[in-house]
Amino acid sequence: MYPEPLPTFFPYLSQRFQSLIWACLDADLTKTAVFHAERYFAMDRTNHESRHLYATALLREGQTYSALHLVNGPIDEQCTGCLEIKSRCCTMLGRHRQARDALEATLRDSNYVSSASSSSRISKPFPEEAALRCRSGSTALKGNLTEKASRSFRDALALNPYLWEAFEGLCALGTAPDIDELFPPRPAPTKRLPPEDIPQKSAPVASGAGFFTPDAGNSGNVFRTWKPEMNHPQPFRMVPPPGPRDSIATNDSFYPDNSFQAHRTSRSQPGNLTAIPNVSRPLSSADEAGPATKKLRPTVSQPDVLKAMKSKSSSDDPLKKARARPALSFANIFSSSGRRSQSTTSSRANLLHGKSNTQSTAHVATRRSSRLIGGTTVTSKPTYTSKHTLRDRRTRQTAHSRNRSTESDKDEGALLTGEVAYPPSPPSAALTPRSEVSPSPSTWTSAQEQLAQEEFESEQAEHYLYELVRRFARAARALSLYECKECLDELEQLPHVHQHSCTVIAMVGRAHYEQQDFPSAERAFKTLRKEEPYRLWDMEVYSSLLWQLQRSVELSFLAQELLSINPQSPQAWITIGNLFSLQKERQQALTCFRRAVQLDPTCAYAYTLSGHESIDEDVEKAINFFQTALRADARHYNAWYGLGTCYLRMSKVRLAEYHFRKAGEIHPKNAVLLGCIGMAVERRGNRDEALDLFNSAVSLCPENALVRYRRAKIYIAMRKYYKAVEDLEYLRSATPEESNVVFQLAKAYRLLGNVVKAQQLIAAARDMAPKSMSKIKKLLNTVKDEGGDEMDEG
């Protein structure tokens, strides 16, 4: 099977995983770090960074062998980070020689660079509030403060929805709300499209002062390929201040040689705005396709420009007001009235050339405000102005044969030369230029496109991580509520790469185990052991599964392996205790369960197993074990079931029914619990309700032999012999060596009047259980249609 291709946003998702995992490790939330590190490693198993993070998280959690197994691969697949983590694992295991060899191999690498996951890190002295609330909830949970723990976990998830430990705590308490309430759905990210209502960066913006103010957000330079001489102050340009300057203020950064480079006009402008590249044309060419892009005026405060215009109003010609019109149309350029002649333009160019270059800064600013309209930069070379004027004359002669875009270019050319006059009439709609809110595809540069793509992929990574946590949360919540089918359905909807992770496989095994589907659960746990041979989590459930399947050899092998991995783990001693219980050595089993409790006083399962081992010898002692288990975990339904069994043996039917129903509330789809409730109800004398409970249990688990046996007995008590025979025949085909089934089937045939069949079954029962002569005599005394007797409990 080929690995799935990684999504395009995986680099951003990788960075998000790394920051999240390290934040959890710094906050001492190791279980959350293991959860997210496993998600990261499941997506890319060939990535050494994900491997290092997963191994580091397992090492912090105390799963040393599992961490060592990750980094202790073939030599050609190990990197210096793997060897470094291997040395730490070997040191914790007491293998100091192997740790030294790993460190020496690391030091022999000339290209050794410690990775972020294997190098030492300084934790934050004060973790974030969400981590503190999560840890507060964990301590409250262990201290049996359920309300405070639930409130702390909810507050932690409200601050940070990625704290998996907080959600697991809510599941353990049984107070996990609906996922949509705890993790509100988020809309899928959408890519930012080119703006449709942003004004063109190169177009002037009309202001209320009567002249055009250029956009200062992305100003450009008209003469991009022309570099002025630095020893002569340029007209209409502020002289840079003396002294050292940074790269942003130097002329070299604004005027690169023969290149187009984005620049800032001021320090206050954002640095991600780039100038629109334009085609370079020789300045001396008189037949170029259109005017060069104008240089936008540097940002000058509006009051200064107004004052400068007022001061020059007496010396300007009468047509200057035409250049100060706030609205400009193509009719201004093409109208015959009010258009300036060539001689006027040439005289202005000569006058400009005659001006001294040693003008003061204030004079330059005044002249710029009166001569430049729309941010036009005029140089001291008269040849450029005259050629530009000739070019505009040719352009105006062919104006009516050009399209709309050409007219727009000529409008910009007119702005460069200052040839603007009053229009004789309002412009028509067909000749109105594009407004400043019209779409401008040319403003969407490749850099902006790349920035939008990066933002979109970053949002995709965050959305993927959030939805992945929501999907896992749905499955974990369903499993905590013992809605096993819903849990399996949610796990099926996970991405394929995560379905093969160990956490998912363990959840599948537990779901099948709670459904009493032992063969499927066994396959899942075998796969789990193959994927992670040194795993300790969930092994107590696997050992109970092997106990149910009577697999003594597999159970013995599992106990030896777990004990060699970590003799201080409660899972290993629970497995050993189950092995002794399967071999009917109860005292040794109780000793092993007691050892598991010593290693983990909060292990409710060890107390429960101790109670089940003591129930046949000392009921009061078993009750104490079950009650201790409930103090450790109030939602441990197996302890409630054990208490109900104890009270039923003590003939306290009401108490037995109460505890059975409490267990059924926690696990409502357990066929065994429904059968026990039905048995207690039957003891009270309500056979109809008991039969309904038995039918519900059979519908949930048709393969459950105990429930079918109880229903067959109640059928016999209610004189429904044919239905009882149907259930008993099913049980006989499934378990042909069970003597109690044969006895009940013989009784049912005897009551139906089938004496021959009854005699055959009685003979078979005598061979199976020679010591049960009392039952055989009772069967021989049974006549046709005789029912209502108390049935044997065996």
LOTILO-767938 format. One record per residue (C-alpha): x, y, z; residue in one letter. Coordinates in pm, whole numbers, padded with zeros to 5 digits, always signed. Layout:
N
XYZa;...
This chain:
794
+00000+00000+00000m;+00147+00331-00110y;+00152+00620+00137p;-00102+00893+00082e;+00030+01221-00060p;+00065+01498+00191l;-00167+01798+00158p;-00029+02116+00009t;-00059+02296+00341f;+00143+02033+00529f;+00444+02266+00589p;+00216+02503+00780y;+00049+02212+00958l;+00393+02081+01052s;+00485+02412+01210q;+00153+02420+01394r;+00205+02070+01532f;+00557+02149+01646q;+00459+02463+01832s;+00158+02291+01991l;+00354+01985+02104i;+00634+02189+02256w;+00386+02416+02431a;+00222+02109+02589c;+00558+01967+02694l;+00658+02298+02849d;+00327+02307+03039a;+00376+01946+03161d;+00072+01826+02966l;+00247+01514+02841t;-00065+01319+02743k;-00180+01600+02519t;+00169+01619+02370a;+00163+01245+02296v;-00177+01275+02130f;-00074+01554+01894h;+00270+01405+01832a;+00106+01081+01724e;-00117+01274+01484r;+00190+01447+01340y;+00384+01121+01309f;+00089+00938+01152a;+00076+01190+00868m;+00445+01161+00779d;+00628+00861+00921r;+00940+00933+00715t;+00986+01277+00869n;+01253+01265+01137h;+01120+01577+01305e;+00783+01410+01368s;+00959+01095+01486r;+01173+01293+01730h;+00874+01481+01868l;+00673+01161+01915y;+00963+00986+02087a;+01027+01287+02310t;+00662+01303+02414a;+00656+00930+02493l;+00974+00965+02693l;+00827+01250+02897r;+00515+01042+02959e;+00722+00752+03094g;+00683+00517+02797q;+01058+00469+02763t;+01053+00145+02567y;+00807+00283+02315s;+01022+00592+02265a;+01333+00378+02222l;+01153+00158+01971h;+01079+00463+01756l;+01438+00585+01728v;+01621+00251+01748n;+01573+00155+01384g;+01830+00046+01127p;+02160+00234+01138i;+02117+00379+00790d;+01781+00528+00896e;+01908+00689+01215q;+02006+01054+01232c;+02190+01244+01501t;+01860+01341+01661g;+01756+00976+01681c;+02087+00884+01843l;+02054+01164+02093e;+01707+01052+02201i;+01829+00692+02207k;+02102+00788+02451s;+01846+00951+02679r;+01622+00643+02668c;+01913+00411+02742c;+02017+00631+03033t;+01671+00607+03187m;+01675+00229+03140l;+02018+00197+03300g;+02192+00097+02979r;+02477+00341+03021h;+02717+00176+02778r;+02464+00190+02498q;+02391+00550+02589a;+02761+00636+02559r;+02790+00461+02222d;+02495+00659+02090a;+02645+00986+02209l;+02983+00902+02056e;+02816+00826+01724a;+02644+01161+01745t;+02968+01345+01808l;+03143+01171+01518r;+02899+01333+01277d;+03072+01640+01140s;+02739+01785+01024n;+02576+01736+01360y;+02311+01996+01439v;+02087+01929+01735s;+01724+01926+01627s;+01465+02126+01813a;+01295+01813+01942s;+01607+01651+02085s;+01781+01959+02221s;+01723+02093+02566s;+01458+02358+02606r;+01379+02608+02878i;+01023+02577+02991s;+00817+02883+03060k;+00809+02959+03432p;+00438+03039+03421f;+00229+02834+03172p;-00074+02978+03007e;-00404+02989+03191e;-00557+02704+02990a;-00277+02466+03095a;-00312+02565+03460l;-00686+02505+03452r;-00635+02168+03288c;-00389+02060+03556r;-00626+02189+03821s;-00901+01973+03675g;-00677+01666+03673s;-00594+01704+04042t;-00960+01763+04126a;-01052+01448+03933l;-00805+01239+04132k;-00932+01401+04451g;-01290+01298+04365n;-01405+01660+04330l;-01618+01600+04025t;-01793+01937+03996e;-01473+02139+04032k;-01291+01910+03791a;-01564+01945+03529s;-01565+02323+03561r;-01187+02343+03531s;-01182+02120+03223f;-01452+02327+03054r;-01268+02651+03124d;-00945+02503+02989a;-01111+02392+02665l;-01277+02731+02625a;-00934+02891+02636l;-00754+02627+02427n;-00961+02362+02242p;-00651+02151+02168y;-00592+02037+02528l;-00678+01670+02486w;-00627+01591+02854e;-00907+01828+02948a;-01148+01657+02713f;-01045+01312+02836e;-01114+01433+03189g;-01466+01535+03090l;-01517+01194+02932c;-01395+01021+03248a;-01644+01223+03450l;-01923+01145+03205g;-02003+01515+03172t;-01874+01577+02820a;-02135+01796+02647p;-02225+01785+02283d;-01924+01831+02060i;-02080+02123+01871d;-02118+02301+02203e;-01768+02227+02323l;-01601+02263+01982f;-01818+02501+01778p;-01795+02428+01405p;-01581+02665+01205r;-01637+02755+00840p;-01394+02622+00586a;-01126+02876+00491p;-01154+03057+00161t;-00874+03205-00042k;-00852+03582-00061r;-00940+03692-00414l;-00808+03996-00601p;-00979+04314-00478p;-01255+04449-00698e;-01320+04778-00524d;-00966+04895-00447i;-00852+05204-00644p;-00561+05170-00879q;-00234+05235-00706k;-00106+05449-00993s;-00422+05660-01028a;-00459+05991-00845p;-00719+06023-00575v;-00943+06328-00583a;-00934+06529-00267s;-01147+06815-00148g;-00864+07068-00184a;-00906+07108-00557g;-00608+06905-00674f;-00517+06541-00711f;-00338+06368-00426t;-00154+06046-00519p;-00199+05729-00319d;+00089+05706-00076a;+00038+05337-00007g;+00233+05211-00304n;+00401+05506-00474s;+00625+05444-00769g;+00891+05625-00965n;+00835+05744-01319v;+01197+05720-01413f;+01262+05368-01298r;+01550+05311-01534t;+01704+05654-01480w;+01934+05712-01188k;+01995+06078-01105p;+02330+06217-01013e;+02373+06222-00642m;+02595+06530-00632n;+02327+06764-00769h;+02008+06827-00577p;+01710+06735-00784q;+01427+06980-00835p;+01104+06891-00660f;+01288+06643-00435r;+01362+06699-00072m;+01736+06697-00007v;+01818+06404+00227p;+01947+06509+00565p;+02320+06488+00623p;+02465+06217+00837g;+02433+05840+00838p;+02119+05693+00686r;+01973+05349+00676d;+01900+05154+00364s;+01541+05269+00344i;+01630+05642+00317a;+01921+05614+00073t;+01878+05700-00293n;+02046+05375-00391d;+01762+05176-00243s;+01510+05385-00433f;+01695+05386-00764y;+01857+05053-00838p;+02059+05028-01155d;+01854+04888-01444n;+01611+04701-01225s;+01259+04727-01092f;+01254+04719-00715q;+00978+04774-00463a;+01042+05054-00221h;+00877+05253+00053r;+00806+05623+00033t;+00805+05658+00408s;+00877+05450+00714r;+00515+05446+00814s;+00406+05254+00508q;+00368+04878+00521p;+00656+04679+00387g;+00452+04421+00198n;+00333+04665-00069l;+00527+04629-00390t;+00541+04859-00689a;+00379+04744-01009i;+00652+04653-01257p;+00637+04841-01586n;+00810+04792-01916v;+01127+05000-01951s;+01136+05242-02245r;+01418+05474-02358p;+01346+05828-02251l;+01458+05976-02582s;+01219+05772-02793s;+00951+05981-02962a;+00741+05698-03100d;+00683+05488-02788e;+00347+05322-02742a;+00236+05540-02454g;+00354+05758-02173p;+00567+05611-01900a;+00406+05548-01567t;+00406+05868-01366k;+00602+05898-01046k;+00370+05942-00753l;+00427+06244-00538r;+00587+06180-00198p;+00354+06214+00093t;+00331+06581+00183v;+00089+06718+00436s;-00221+06870+00282q;-00207+07214+00453p;+00147+07281+00329d;+00044+07218-00029v;-00258+07446+00004l;-00044+07726+00142k;+00204+07684-00140a;-00074+07705-00398m;-00211+08022-00244k;+00133+08185-00238s;+00186+08118-00609k;-00162+08215-00725s;-00047+08563-00834s;+00233+08442-01060s;+00056+08148-01228d;-00121+08185-01559d;-00504+08191-01576p;-00526+07832-01697l;-00373+07694-01378k;-00716+07659-01225k;-00801+07408-01491a;-00531+07180-01361r;-00680+07197-01016a;-01011+07041-01114r;-01111+06753-00886p;-01271+06563-01175a;-01085+06477-01492l;-01229+06317-01807s;-01120+06236-02153f;-01320+06536-02275a;-01065+06764-02106n;-00792+06634-02329i;-00983+06612-02655f;-01176+06942-02635s;-01045+07220-02868s;-01138+07506-02637s;-00907+07576-02351g;-00628+07348-02474r;-00282+07496-02444r;-00062+07541-02753s;+00274+07386-02812q;+00453+07719-02774s;+00313+07762-02425t;+00434+07419-02325t;+00774+07481-02472s;+00804+07811-02296s;+00722+07648-01970r;+00991+07389-02034a;+01244+07661-02111n;+01145+07853-01804l;+01191+07535-01602l;+01532+07482-01753h;+01637+07835-01669g;+01568+07796-01302k;+01865+07760-01073s;+01937+07428-00910n;+02032+07598-00586t;+01681+07680-00479q;+01593+07652-00114s;+01381+07373+00021t;+01085+07597+00082a;+01102+07735-00271h;+01112+07387-00414v;+00810+07285-00218a;+00618+07593-00336t;+00711+07535-00695r;+00613+07171-00676r;+00271+07250-00542s;+00205+07491-00828s;+00364+07302-01113r;+00294+06936-01032l;-00060+06813-01054i;-00116+06453-00954g;+00235+06397-00823g;+00428+06453-01148t;+00805+06472-01113t;+00980+06713-01351v;+01351+06693-01408t;+01597+06961-01500s;+01643+06828-01853k;+01438+07026-02109p;+01477+06767-02381t;+01257+06521-02195y;+00978+06773-02157t;+00981+06877-02520s;+00984+06521-02645k;+00709+06432-02410h;+00503+06723-02544t;+00560+06618-02904l;+00455+06268-02818r;+00133+06395-02661d;+00054+06598-02972r;+00080+06287-03185r;-00129+06100-02934t;-00405+06361-02938r;-00419+06359-03320q;-00517+05988-03319t;-00735+06005-03010a;-01064+05906-03172h;-00914+05588-03323s;-00790+05452-02990r;-00981+05230-02754n;-01067+05296-02392r;-00739+05170-02250s;-00537+05391-02486t;-00740+05692-02384e;-00662+05616-02022s;-00291+05609-02099d;-00315+05945-02278k;-00493+06083-01976d;-00192+05993-01766e;+00035+06151-02029g;-00162+06471-02005a;-00113+06469-01632l;+00263+06448-01684l;+00273+06761-01902t;+00008+06950-01713g;-00218+07004-02018e;-00555+07013-01852v;-00832+07262-01924a;-01192+07318-01843y;-01427+07096-02040p;-01681+07276-02255p;-01956+07045-02138s;-02000+06760-01890p;-01841+06437-02011p;-02065+06170-02151s;-02104+05830-01992a;-01921+05660-02276a;-01616+05880-02233l;-01607+05873-01855t;-01285+05710-01734p;-01276+05417-01494r;-01366+05525-01149s;-01140+05474-00856e;-01359+05188-00728v;-01360+04995-01055s;-01188+04655-01075p;-00816+04678-01134s;-00667+04339-01215p;-00327+04494-01273s;-00298+04584-00902t;-00293+04215-00801w;+00075+04134-00822t;+00243+03798-00801s;+00373+03881-00455a;+00020+03951-00334q;-00099+03630-00495e;+00173+03438-00314q;+00085+03609+00013l;-00283+03521-00032a;-00190+03159-00107q;+00026+03141+00204e;-00251+03283+00419e;-00498+03038+00269f;-00272+02738+00334e;-00208+02854+00690s;-00583+02879+00750e;-00627+02536+00591q;-00373+02387+00832a;-00548+02538+01133e;-00888+02421+01007h;-00754+02069+00944y;-00615+02045+01296l;-00936+02176+01452y;-01158+01939+01255e;-00928+01648+01337l;-00960+01719+01709v;-01338+01749+01671r;-01356+01410+01498r;-01146+01242+01765f;-01353+01411+02032a;-01674+01272+01885r;-01532+00920+01887a;-01390+00952+02240a;-01715+01091+02375r;-01916+00811+02217a;-01681+00553+02368l;-01702+00712+02712s;-02081+00689+02692l;-02045+00329+02567y;-02209+00411+02237e;-01976+00172+02064c;-02139+00169+01721k;-02133+00548+01702e;-01770+00543+01809c;-01676+00302+01531l;-01866+00511+01277d;-01678+00825+01380e;-01345+00645+01358l;-01433+00531+01007e;-01467+00894+00900q;-01117+00987+01011l;-00850+01048+00746p;-00698+00724+00629h;-00353+00797+00770v;-00495+00839+01121h;-00701+00520+01109q;-00380+00317+01132h;-00250+00500+01438s;-00227+00314+01767c;-00478+00533+01947t;-00745+00458+01689v;-00671+00085+01690i;-00696+00078+02070a;-01030+00259+02057m;-01157+00007+01802v;-01051-00281+02027g;-01221-00132+02332r;-01540-00060+02138a;-01564-00419+02017h;-01487-00547+02366y;-01769-00344+02518e;-02000-00477+02247q;-01913-00832+02353q;-01768-00886+02007d;-01463-01067+02134f;-01323-01198+01800p;-01316-00850+01648s;-01166-00707+01964a;-00894-00973+01959e;-00799-00887+01601r;-00776-00519+01689a;-00554-00578+01991f;-00327-00812+01798k;-00282-00540+01538t;-00210-00293+01816l;+00059-00518+01960r;+00216-00551+01617k;+00222-00176+01558e;+00350-00087+01905e;+00498-00394+02077p;+00603-00202+02389y;+00269-00038+02457r;+00138-00059+02812l;-00181+00144+02777w;-00503-00060+02728d;-00326-00388+02797m;-00543-00456+03103e;-00843-00464+02870v;-00660-00701+02637y;-00577-00931+02928s;-00945-00940+03034s;-01037-01019+02674l;-00797-01315+02673l;-00948-01424+03006w;-01294-01419+02852q;-01170-01621+02554l;-00990-01868+02786q;-00656-01808+02605r;-00415-01909+02878s;-00108-01938+02653v;-00151-01593+02497e;-00230-01447+02837l;+00086-01598+02986s;+00300-01459+02703f;+00144-01114+02740l;+00206-01113+03116a;+00573-01198+03073q;+00624-00930+02809e;+00454-00655+03008l;+00649-00748+03320l;+00979-00728+03130s;+00884-00391+02978i;+00798-00222+03307n;+00762-00418+03632p;+00630-00101+03796q;+00325-00075+03571s;-00019-00172+03707p;-00113-00313+03365q;+00151-00584+03397a;+00029-00698+03740w;-00335-00693+03634i;-00242-00921+03343t;-00058-01158+03576i;-00358-01158+03810g;-00590-01248+03524n;-00359-01533+03434l;-00375-01676+03787f;-00752-01624+03792s;-00786-01823+03470l;-00584-02100+03632q;-00819-02095+03937k;-00542-01974+04170e;-00736-01704+04350r;-00493-01618+04625q;-00211-01553+04379q;-00449-01350+04166a;-00551-01137+04466l;-00183-01079+04548t;-00118-00953+04195c;-00421-00724+04203f;-00308-00588+04540r;+00033-00512+04388r;-00133-00322+04102a;-00327-00114+04356v;-00005-00031+04540q;+00150+00098+04217l;-00159+00301+04125d;-00406+00370+04408p;-00651+00523+04158t;-00672+00202+03951c;-01040+00114+03993a;-01012-00190+03767y;-00769-00365+04004a;-01013-00320+04295y;-01298-00453+04084t;-01108-00764+03979l;-01017-00825+04342s;-01386-00813+04430g;-01476-01064+04160h;-01209-01299+04288e;-01340-01272+04645s;-01711-01298+04575i;-01728-01678+04599d;-01542-01697+04930e;-01623-01377+05119d;-01910-01160+05000v;-01849-00885+05255e;-01487-00855+05148k;-01595-00839+04785a;-01840-00559+04868i;-01555-00360+05025n;-01345-00401+04712f;-01628-00286+04486f;-01703+00015+04702q;-01335+00115+04701t;-01336+00090+04322a;-01636+00325+04304l;-01458+00575+04527r;-01173+00574+04275a;-01405+00591+03971d;-01776+00648+04020a;-01846+00556+03654r;-01685+00214+03672h;-01992+00011+03576y;-01819-00319+03647n;-01801-00228+04017a;-02175-00147+04023w;-02240-00481+03856y;-02026-00657+04116g;-02220-00498+04401l;-02548-00605+04242g;-02420-00961+04215t;-02319-00960+04583c;-02658-00835+04699y;-02837-01083+04475l;-02645-01366+04637r;-02744-01226+04974m;-03109-01234+04853s;-03133-00854+04878k;-03323-00827+04555v;-03409-00457+04582r;-03049-00355+04646l;-02932-00585+04368a;-03176-00429+04122e;-03068-00078+04226y;-02700-00146+04162h;-02771-00331+03839f;-02973-00034+03715r;-02694+00207+03811k;-02456+00000+03601a;-02710-00004+03319g;-02737+00375+03327e;-02363+00401+03266i;-02355+00129+03000h;-02712+00112+02862p;-02625-00120+02573k;-02461-00400+02768n;-02653-00722+02721a;-02517-00879+03041v;-02633-00587+03253l;-02980-00597+03098l;-02996-00969+03169g;-02898-00910+03532c;-03164-00642+03571i;-03417-00880+03417g;-03312-01153+03658m;-03360-00921+03958a;-03698-00811+03825v;-03795-01174+03777e;-03702-01246+04136r;-03944-00974+04237r;-04214-01161+04046g;-04257-00931+03746n;-04202-01179+03464r;-04342-00961+03184d;-04095-00681+03252e;-03816-00933+03291a;-03903-01090+02955l;-03890-00747+02789d;-03546-00689+02936l;-03427-01029+02815f;-03558-00958+02465n;-03373-00625+02458s;-03055-00796+02569a;-03081-01063+02300v;-03147-00803+02035s;-02830-00619+02142l;-02613-00930+02152c;-02765-01245+01998p;-02449-01443+02071e;-02467-01385+02446n;-02525-01730+02593a;-02613-01617+02945l;-02899-01392+02835v;-03046-01659+02608r;-03025-01912+02889y;-03210-01678+03126r;-03475-01607+02866r;-03523-01979+02800a;-03578-02040+03170k;-03836-01763+03193i;-04008-01906+02882y;-04035-02239+03061i;-04171-02065+03370a;-04430-01887+03151m;-04519-02218+02975r;-04382-02100+02636k;-04205-02424+02571y;-04149-02396+02196y;-03971-02064+02232k;-03768-02210+02516a;-03668-02506+02300v;-03561-02268+02023e;-03325-02078+02254d;-03191-02394+02417l;-03120-02562+02085e;-02927-02253+01978y;-02724-02271+02298l;-02662-02643+02260r;-02523-02595+01909s;-02298-02316+02037a;-02185-02492+02359t;-02257-02865+02325p;-02063-02950+02644e;-02269-02733+02877e;-02466-02967+03107s;-02709-02703+03237n;-02831-02634+02883v;-02890-03005+02825v;-03084-03038+03151f;-03310-02745+03065q;-03367-02874+02713l;-03459-03218+02846a;-03706-03057+03085k;-03863-02853+02800a;-03912-03164+02585y;-04051-03352+02884r;-04307-03077+02941l;-04398-03085+02571l;-04464-03459+02597g;-04174-03566+02373n;-04058-03846+02603v;-03813-04005+02358v;-03621-03683+02298k;-03626-03609+02669a;-03477-03953+02752q;-03197-03905+02502q;-03105-03572+02652l;-03122-03712+03008i;-02876-03982+02911a;-02646-03721+02758a;-02671-03511+03073a;-02582-03815+03289r;-02266-03861+03087d;-02171-03493+03113m;-02241-03455+03485a;-02249-03794+03661p;-02274-03630+04003k;-02597-03446+03928s;-02832-03733+04014m;-03073-03504+04197s;-03139-03311+03878k;-03189-03630+03682i;-03444-03762+03934k;-03631-03433+03915k;-03642-03456+03537l;-03776-03812+03551l;-04059-03699+03779n;-04161-03420+03541t;-04482-03483+03350v;-04636-03315+03047k;-04745-02947+03079d;-04601-02904+03424e;-04438-02563+03469g;-04386-02279+03710g;-04124-02455+03920d;-03816-02278+04037e;-03539-02343+03791m;-03182-02418+03880d;-02947-02124+03877e;-02660-02320+03727g;
